Amino acid sequence: MSSMFCFQCEQTMNGKGCTINGVCGKKSEVANLQDELIGKLVTLAIYARDKSTPEIDKIIVDGLFTTLTNVNFDSKIISAFCEKVDEEFDMDFRAKFGMTAEKNMIDFWNENEDIRSLKSLILFGMKGMAAYAHHARVLGKVSDEINAFFL
């Protein structure tokens, strides 16, 4: 996939989103990897809801933080994060939940505009919350209640 769609910052072109390269410097490869990572994180959260571990909690929070505007435009790091999420989805985990594939963010971006808008608002809010949770974790503070919210 070579095209992109990104509208998560105030720099978007004409207030409609960037579709080739981001005004901020984000390339389509990075935008697509961020979407892939979000799809994987959403799927991990759904299937781990009742079976979360501290490592899964950390992956979800740090992954959401990684996809925030201007936090990380390094495709190698984001690809490695995708692989880390895949490691949590080992074959036993997938079989246990009957999981066949991750959420596809292309479907997300092409949904009815009202549904897409609501989901985007929730997703962007959760990314912002993940930034606080990520920084709190760096300072040694972890909350089971906050971690449960992300699931």
N, C-alpha and C positions, 0 to 999 in steps of 0.2 A: 504494500500500500504506500503510495507516494504522496497523496494529498493529506491535508490536515484540516481540522476544525478546532479552533480554540477561541474561547471568549471569556476566559476567567480573569482577565485583568482590565484595568482602565486604559490600557494602551491599544486595545483592539482596533483594527482598521474600520473607520467610519461607524464605530459602535456596533458593528455587525459580526465581528469575529474575524480571525485571521485564517486564511484557507491555503496559503502557499508557505510562507515563512512568517513567524510572528514578528511584530514590530519590536518586541522585547529581545529578539535574537533567537527565540526558540525555533528549531528546525522541525520539519514535518516528521522526521524519524523519532525525535524526542517526544513530540506530541502524541504520536501513535503508540510509542512505548508506555507513556504515562497512561493512556487509555487502556492498554493491555493490562498494566499493573492494577489499575482501578478495578477492571473486570475480575481479575484474579482475587483481589482483596474482598470484593463484594461476595464472591462465591465462597471464599474461605470463611467469611463472617457468617454467612447463612448456614453452612454445614457444620461450623464449629460452635454454634450458638450455645448448645448445652454441654459441650465437651471442650471448652476452651482451656488453654494452658497459659502460663505466663509468657511463654515464647510466642504463641499465636497472638496474644494481646499485644506484645511488643511489635510483631511484624505488621499487624493491622495499623497501629498508631504511627509507626515509623514510615510505613508505606504511604499512608495518606499524606503525611508531612512531606515526603519526597515529591509528591505530585503538586504541591502548592506552587503558585506563580513565583518564578525566579529563585526557587530553592535549589533546584538541581536540573541542569540541562545536559548532564553527562550521560550519553546513551549507554555506555558500558556499565555504569553504576545502576542505572534503571533496569537494564537487562539482567544484571546479577541479582537484583531484588526480585525480579520476576521468577528467576530460577529458585531463589530462596523460598518463595511462596509455593512453587511447585514441589519443593522438598516436603513441605507440610502436607501436600496432597499425595502422599505415597499411595501405592496400589491398594493397600488395606483400607486406608481412609476413604478412597474413592469407592471401593466396593461396598464398604459398610453403609454409605449413604446413597448408593446407586447413582453417583455423580458421573456424568459423561463429558461435560465441557464447562468451561468458565463462561461467565456472563459476557456477552459481546457488546462492547460499547458502541459499535456502529449502529446496532439496533436501538440503543439508548438515544443516540443523537438524532435518529430518524423517527422517533415516536411523535405522536400527536403533540403539538406545541404546548398545550396546557399541561399535559403529563410530564413532558420533558422539562418544562420550566419548574414545576414543583420538585421533581427529582433533582434537578440542578441546584435549586436552592438548598435542599437538604444535603446534597453532596458537598457543596461549597461550605456550608455551615460545619459539617463534620470535619472537613479539611482544616478549617480554622480551629476547631476544638482540638484536633490532633496536634496542631502546632503547640498549644499550651500543654497538652499531655506529654508530648515528646520532650519539651523543655523541662517539665517537672520531673520526668524520668531521669534526665541527665543530671538533675540535682538530687536524685535519690528518692524522689517522692512518687509513689505508685498508689493508685486507688482502684480497688476491685470494682467499685460502683461505676467509676468513669469507664474502665475497660469494658464492663458489661454493656454500657450504653452503645459502644461501637459495634456490638454484635446485634 
